Amino acid sequence: MHPLFWIAPAGSILSLLFAFYLSRTTKRFDEGTDVMRQIAQAIREGARAYLKRQYRVVTIIFAVVFVILLVLALSNMLPIFVPFIFVSGGFFSALSGFIGMTQATNSSARTTNAARTSLNSALRVAFGAGGVMGFVVVGLSLLDLSFWFFILNWVYRALSMNERLLVVTQTIVCYGMGASFQALFARVGGGIFTKAADVGADLVGKVEADIPEDDPRNPATIADNVGDNVGDVAGMGADLYESYVGSIVATMALAYAAGLGMMGVLLPLILAAIGVFSSIIGTFLVQTREEASQRVLLFAIRKGIWSASICMAILSALAIRFIFPSHFNFYWPILVGLACGVFIGFSTEFFTSDTYTPTRGIAAAAKTGPATVVLEGLSVGMKATIPPVVVVALAIIAGYYLPGGVTRPAYGLFGVAIAAVGMLSTLCITLATDAYGPVADNAGGNAEMSHLPKEVRTRTDALDAIGNTTAATGKGFAIGSAALTVLALIAAYRSQILILAEKIDLRITNPFVIIGLFIGAMMPYAFCSQTIKAVGRAAGLIVFEVRRQFKEIEGLLEEKAKPDYAQAVDICTVAAQKEMIIPSLMAIIVPILIGILLGPNGVIGLLVGAMISGFVVALMMANTGGAWDNAKKYIEKGELGGKGSPEHKAAVVGDTVGDPFKDTAGPSLNILIKLMSTVSIVFAGFILRFTLFK
């Protein structure tokens, strides 16, 4: 094995050790009063019960897919290690989500208690908890990828270097399928749970009963806080795990196709390790002062991300100079990817933070009722797609041409893929800024239910508002990288088809390509229809349950009796497990079905159509939902009427509509388009054998 290979496992160990350090540092903070501890324990138990049930369902489905892949491998349609690497990808994706969720549930009460002292203390606790998720995701993914790369190289050591790299890269691409498969179930199931509880709690609690958010009298309050963890932490962690893995394995496959040899295949792993070190530096710079505005809080977080990106830019230049002294042009796509990620963050911040006019415009629209709130929010969300689409288009052009794609197209495709790696290279700290949001949200709920002084809730609300913006940024970041990664995966699929069939017709006049494009463009809408409807059905069950308890439990609204929190948690859990299966299986079945009916040309059309449509729809949903949520919080701060005012109730309606947009359907789309691509690659041999059109 080449000596530079060991940089990757060393980076993974460093990442896991730093996650352990952050976990220990956060654990030193006290959880507060007995009431605060009891609330945190109830949320922990509910989150673990949900994940336990979800993992049982997913394990059965994984077992079925494992058997199918094993049959294909024994029929010589796949390398024999594919079924095992598929299970490995899913297992570590689930493990990273579970560890992150455990840390989040252990930190919410500590954040609340820290907020009793200062805003900066609360920020450090919440951000440290998010950092555990970020560094665990990167550490586990790098560790497992390094393990499989080492094992596969050892097993096929008798082959020539070229033959060995072909088998290794073809096999390791399938790792992404397992990670994406688990991530889709985690995102969809967790998203349905969290938004069913959130929507149900808001519609009955805020709108009908006129009680505050997270009021202990609301039977769905604990379920809402549990949902923040299973959807926005465990689900989001699995989501970005597969984004990270997908960009790396696609780049490895295209490095082989470009003829860059072992050093080209190792490059994304080395860059990932450099990103760990850069993110550690940025993490220590996240801090703020008391009574900070949203602009100051955002700057505190951005300071960490910018520092990590600058450090990554410098160190990756040195790495490229050492690894590819004759191909320094490969550095420019990395720089393009970093810049693209920073720009998407700026764009998302502008459209979702109440510091700027778009979100304040939505709040102002609340003066004339919920209808104008919805219309203004949709307008903002649609407009918010323009800057990211333009910058990703520019990134594709730069990533293709700067490495010499004009004369050597394979170099250009590799450049696009390495731009995605560059964008995700600082994922440790980017994911930390995303995962800290649900911790801050839970901290606010704990403050409300524990009846802490008003200034504590004010501090947690400030952190939560920033969390909405950073969460939207994280989703934009994930979908932006997904667009680049899927383009690389499509190129990898095309290369594999050419190896297996030696012919392909991608002319726009080919009817199979056109049909594939239409079906692909339709897929995100069909998927979102299923997931949003699932949230609506599950939320309806919660609405009836909360109304029932308000009616049947005497003295509940007067705080003379306690609600049955466990019943609401159980309803959400059962509904989420039932509703997540059909949308998740769509990503598996449709590419295979299209392959059989239309052949590989139709599959490529399908993947391109889904990539373009899914990218734009996901951006629109993430930004719309984030802007609606922050517009509501802007009014709650005392602007334009304050809590309980007609303007506030109108904004709650917008926020309720936006919840499944930003936390269920939208963030699942980037997983959908990548999973469809990896499924197509894995089943390429099967499709070529059984397609109706050779």
Secondary structure as the mmCIF struct_conf table of DSSP 4:
data_model
#
loop_
_struct_conf.conf_type_id
_struct_conf.id
_struct_conf.beg_label_comp_id
_struct_conf.beg_label_asym_id
_struct_conf.beg_label_seq_id
_struct_conf.end_label_comp_id
_struct_conf.end_label_asym_id
_struct_conf.end_label_seq_id
HELX_RH_3T_P HELX_RH_3T_P1 PRO A 3 TRP A 6
HELX_RH_AL_P HELX_RH_AL_P1 ILE A 7 LYS A 27
TURN_TY1_P TURN_TY1_P1 ARG A 28 ARG A 28
BEND BEND1 PHE A 29 PHE A 29
BEND BEND2 THR A 33 THR A 33
HELX_RH_AL_P HELX_RH_AL_P2 ASP A 34 LEU A 74
TURN_TY1_P TURN_TY1_P2 SER A 75 ASN A 76
BEND BEND3 MET A 77 LEU A 78
TURN_TY1_P TURN_TY1_P3 ILE A 80 PHE A 81
HELX_RH_AL_P HELX_RH_AL_P3 VAL A 82 ALA A 115
TURN_TY1_P TURN_TY1_P4 ARG A 116 THR A 117
HELX_RH_AL_P HELX_RH_AL_P4 LEU A 119 VAL A 155
TURN_TY1_P TURN_TY1_P5 TYR A 156 ALA A 158
BEND BEND4 LEU A 159 LEU A 159
HELX_RH_AL_P HELX_RH_AL_P5 MET A 161 ILE A 172
TURN_TY1_P TURN_TY1_P6 VAL A 173 CYS A 174
HELX_RH_AL_P HELX_RH_AL_P6 TYR A 175 ALA A 201
HELX_RH_PI_P HELX_RH_PI_P1 ASP A 202 GLU A 208
BEND BEND5 ALA A 209 ALA A 209
TURN_TY1_P TURN_TY1_P7 GLU A 213 ASP A 214
TURN_TY1_P TURN_TY1_P8 PRO A 216 ARG A 217
TURN_TY1_P TURN_TY1_P9 PRO A 219 ALA A 220
HELX_RH_AL_P HELX_RH_AL_P7 THR A 221 ASN A 229
HELX_RH_PI_P HELX_RH_PI_P2 VAL A 230 GLY A 235
HELX_RH_AL_P HELX_RH_AL_P8 MET A 236 ALA A 257
TURN_TY1_P TURN_TY1_P10 ALA A 258 GLY A 259
HELX_RH_AL_P HELX_RH_AL_P9 GLY A 261 THR A 283
TURN_TY1_P TURN_TY1_P11 PHE A 284 LEU A 285
TURN_TY1_P TURN_TY1_P12 GLU A 290 GLU A 291
HELX_RH_AL_P HELX_RH_AL_P10 GLN A 294 ILE A 323
TURN_TY1_P TURN_TY1_P13 PRO A 325 SER A 326
HELX_RH_3T_P HELX_RH_3T_P2 PHE A 328 PHE A 330
HELX_RH_AL_P HELX_RH_AL_P11 TYR A 331 THR A 352
TURN_TY1_P TURN_TY1_P14 ASP A 354 THR A 355
BEND BEND6 TYR A 356 TYR A 356
HELX_RH_AL_P HELX_RH_AL_P12 THR A 357 ALA A 365
HELX_RH_3T_P HELX_RH_3T_P3 ALA A 366 THR A 368
HELX_RH_AL_P HELX_RH_AL_P13 PRO A 370 LYS A 383
TURN_TY1_P TURN_TY1_P15 ALA A 384 THR A 385
HELX_RH_AL_P HELX_RH_AL_P14 ILE A 386 TYR A 401
TURN_TY1_P TURN_TY1_P16 LEU A 402 THR A 407
HELX_RH_AL_P HELX_RH_AL_P15 PRO A 409 LEU A 424
TURN_TY1_P TURN_TY1_P17 SER A 425 THR A 426
HELX_RH_AL_P HELX_RH_AL_P16 LEU A 427 MET A 449
TURN_TY1_P TURN_TY1_P18 SER A 450 HIS A 451
HELX_RH_AL_P HELX_RH_AL_P17 LYS A 454 ALA A 501
BEND BEND7 GLU A 502 GLU A 502
TURN_TY1_P TURN_TY1_P19 ILE A 508 THR A 509
HELX_RH_AL_P HELX_RH_AL_P18 PRO A 511 GLU A 552
BEND BEND8 ILE A 553 ILE A 553
TURN_TY1_P TURN_TY1_P20 GLU A 554 GLU A 559
BEND BEND9 LYS A 560 ALA A 561
HELX_RH_AL_P HELX_RH_AL_P19 TYR A 565 GLU A 579
TURN_TY1_P TURN_TY1_P21 MET A 580 MET A 580
HELX_RH_AL_P HELX_RH_AL_P20 ILE A 581 GLU A 636
TURN_TY1_P TURN_TY1_P22 LYS A 637 GLY A 638
HELX_RH_3T_P HELX_RH_3T_P4 GLU A 639 GLY A 641
TURN_TY1_P TURN_TY1_P23 LYS A 643 GLY A 644
BEND BEND10 SER A 645 SER A 645
HELX_RH_AL_P HELX_RH_AL_P21 PRO A 646 PRO A 660
HELX_RH_PI_P HELX_RH_PI_P3 PHE A 661 ALA A 665
HELX_RH_AL_P HELX_RH_AL_P22 GLY A 666 VAL A 682
TURN_TY1_P TURN_TY1_P24 PHE A 683 PHE A 683
HELX_RH_AL_P HELX_RH_AL_P23 ALA A 684 PHE A 690
BEND BEND11 LEU A 692 LEU A 692
#
